[in-house]
Amino acid sequence: MSLIGHVYLLPADKIAMLVSGELDVFEVIDRAYNDPAQGFVDLDKAWHCLHYLLSGSARDGEGPLSFLLKGGAPVGDDELSEMGPARVFSPEDVSVIADALAHETRHTLRPRFDLKKLEKLDIYPGRWSELNLGSDYDLGYYFGPFEELKRVLERGKAAAQGMIIWIS
């Protein structure tokens, strides 16, 4: 089974409804897939590598750049995958994360691509020996979603929106 990462912008009132249990997580997830123009980012299998490149950690990390695997408030009763439940972030959190991401580019992240270390740390999706670091196509699989994530979170910051993140 593949593990796919997702990010979706939500208004603050929807975040509060998710936290209180008034709104079903699966309803929100379904809406994200059916209305991606509202601020949906499909990170595909790049989520774990991006977490590592941003946070410097395989599973943990501190501060706003560890948001793909850490932070936020868990919502829903069900774990969506072995990575746990969906998590929501407030508009204030999105603003802080967007500001932190503004300082990161493919040029700052590219030197952190240590294929042997990614393999050793068991960073998903694996098979790092097959990645060609000289290929814009190969690196685009990671940097394309990263650039889209930056754009969407900047839009979320400007609109004072929160977000939900899930890996399923």
TAKAZI-V324703 format. One record per residue. N is the residue number from 1. PSI is psi in degrees with one decimal (* if undefined). D_LAST is the distance of its C-alpha to the last C-alpha in Angstrom with 1 decimal. Layout:
n->[N | N]
psi->[PSI | PSI]
d_last->[D_LAST | D_LAST]
This chain:
n->[1 | 2 | 3 | 4 | 5 | 6 | 7 | 8 | 9 | 10 | 11 | 12 | 13 | 14 | 15 | 16 | 17 | 18 | 19 | 20 | 21 | 22 | 23 | 24 | 25 | 26 | 27 | 28 | 29 | 30 | 31 | 32 | 33 | 34 | 35 | 36 | 37 | 38 | 39 | 40 | 41 | 42 | 43 | 44 | 45 | 46 | 47 | 48 | 49 | 50 | 51 | 52 | 53 | 54 | 55 | 56 | 57 | 58 | 59 | 60 | 61 | 62 | 63 | 64 | 65 | 66 | 67 | 68 | 69 | 70 | 71 | 72 | 73 | 74 | 75 | 76 | 77 | 78 | 79 | 80 | 81 | 82 | 83 | 84 | 85 | 86 | 87 | 88 | 89 | 90 | 91 | 92 | 93 | 94 | 95 | 96 | 97 | 98 | 99 | 100 | 101 | 102 | 103 | 104 | 105 | 106 | 107 | 108 | 109 | 110 | 111 | 112 | 113 | 114 | 115 | 116 | 117 | 118 | 119 | 120 | 121 | 122 | 123 | 124 | 125 | 126 | 127 | 128 | 129 | 130 | 131 | 132 | 133 | 134 | 135 | 136 | 137 | 138 | 139 | 140 | 141 | 142 | 143 | 144 | 145 | 146 | 147 | 148 | 149 | 150 | 151 | 152 | 153 | 154 | 155 | 156 | 157 | 158 | 159 | 160 | 161 | 162 | 163 | 164 | 165 | 166 | 167 | 168]
psi->[135.0 | 148.8 | 117.8 | 131.5 | 144.3 | 147.2 | 137.1 | 128.1 | 143.7 | 146.8 | 156.5 | -36.6 | -33.8 | -37.1 | -48.0 | -39.1 | -36.3 | -44.8 | -40.4 | -12.3 | 3.3 | -21.7 | 133.3 | 131.3 | -42.7 | -30.0 | -42.5 | -44.4 | -43.8 | -42.2 | -38.7 | -44.8 | -32.6 | -11.8 | 62.9 | -19.8 | -16.3 | 0.7 | 48.5 | 132.4 | 122.9 | 106.7 | -6.4 | -138.9 | 6.3 | -10.1 | -43.4 | -42.3 | -42.4 | -41.0 | -47.2 | -46.9 | -35.5 | -40.2 | -22.3 | 8.3 | 147.9 | -39.6 | -21.4 | -138.5 | 158.6 | 156.0 | -179.9 | -25.2 | -2.3 | 13.6 | -24.3 | -28.3 | -11.7 | 157.1 | -178.9 | -178.9 | 126.6 | 141.9 | 151.3 | 156.4 | -20.5 | 141.2 | 127.7 | -22.3 | -174.8 | -12.2 | -0.4 | -169.7 | 169.3 | 155.2 | 143.1 | 150.9 | 139.8 | 165.0 | -35.7 | -40.8 | -44.9 | -40.0 | -45.0 | -42.8 | -45.0 | -41.6 | -41.4 | -41.3 | -27.2 | -25.0 | -5.6 | 139.0 | 171.8 | -27.1 | -31.6 | -29.6 | -32.5 | -43.2 | -17.1 | -5.8 | 85.5 | 99.5 | -38.2 | -38.5 | -40.8 | -42.2 | -46.8 | -38.7 | -0.4 | 45.5 | 128.0 | 140.9 | 4.1 | -166.2 | 40.6 | -24.1 | -17.2 | -10.0 | 131.5 | 106.2 | -12.0 | -0.6 | 119.5 | -32.2 | -49.8 | -46.6 | -27.3 | -26.9 | -30.9 | -44.4 | -24.7 | -55.5 | -34.2 | -46.5 | -39.9 | -40.5 | -45.0 | -45.7 | -45.9 | -43.2 | -31.3 | -40.3 | -41.2 | -40.6 | -46.9 | -32.6 | 5.1 | 50.4 | 154.7 | -168.1 | 159.8 | 140.0 | 135.5 | 152.2 | 119.8 | *]
d_last->[9.2 | 7.8 | 5.3 | 5.4 | 6.7 | 8.3 | 11.5 | 13.7 | 17.3 | 18.8 | 22.3 | 23.4 | 24.3 | 20.8 | 19.5 | 22.3 | 21.5 | 17.9 | 19.4 | 22.1 | 20.0 | 22.0 | 19.0 | 16.1 | 12.6 | 11.5 | 14.7 | 13.9 | 10.5 | 12.6 | 15.3 | 13.5 | 12.8 | 16.4 | 18.1 | 16.8 | 20.4 | 20.0 | 18.1 | 14.7 | 13.6 | 11.2 | 11.1 | 9.8 | 10.2 | 12.9 | 11.1 | 12.5 | 15.8 | 16.2 | 15.8 | 18.4 | 20.6 | 20.7 | 21.0 | 22.7 | 20.6 | 18.0 | 16.4 | 18.7 | 20.9 | 23.0 | 23.7 | 22.0 | 20.7 | 18.3 | 16.3 | 13.0 | 12.7 | 15.7 | 17.5 | 17.1 | 17.1 | 14.3 | 14.1 | 13.6 | 14.5 | 11.4 | 9.0 | 5.5 | 5.2 | 8.3 | 7.8 | 8.9 | 9.1 | 9.1 | 12.3 | 15.1 | 17.9 | 21.4 | 23.4 | 25.4 | 22.4 | 21.4 | 25.0 | 25.2 | 22.1 | 23.4 | 26.8 | 25.5 | 23.6 | 26.8 | 28.4 | 25.9 | 26.3 | 25.6 | 29.0 | 28.3 | 25.0 | 26.4 | 28.7 | 25.8 | 24.4 | 25.9 | 24.5 | 26.1 | 24.7 | 21.1 | 21.7 | 23.4 | 20.7 | 18.1 | 16.1 | 13.1 | 13.4 | 16.9 | 20.0 | 21.5 | 24.9 | 24.2 | 23.5 | 26.7 | 27.2 | 30.0 | 28.0 | 27.0 | 24.8 | 22.9 | 22.7 | 21.9 | 18.4 | 17.9 | 20.5 | 19.9 | 16.6 | 18.4 | 21.3 | 19.4 | 17.7 | 21.2 | 22.6 | 20.2 | 20.6 | 24.3 | 24.4 | 22.6 | 25.2 | 28.0 | 26.9 | 26.3 | 22.7 | 19.9 | 16.2 | 12.8 | 10.1 | 6.4 | 3.8 | 0.0]
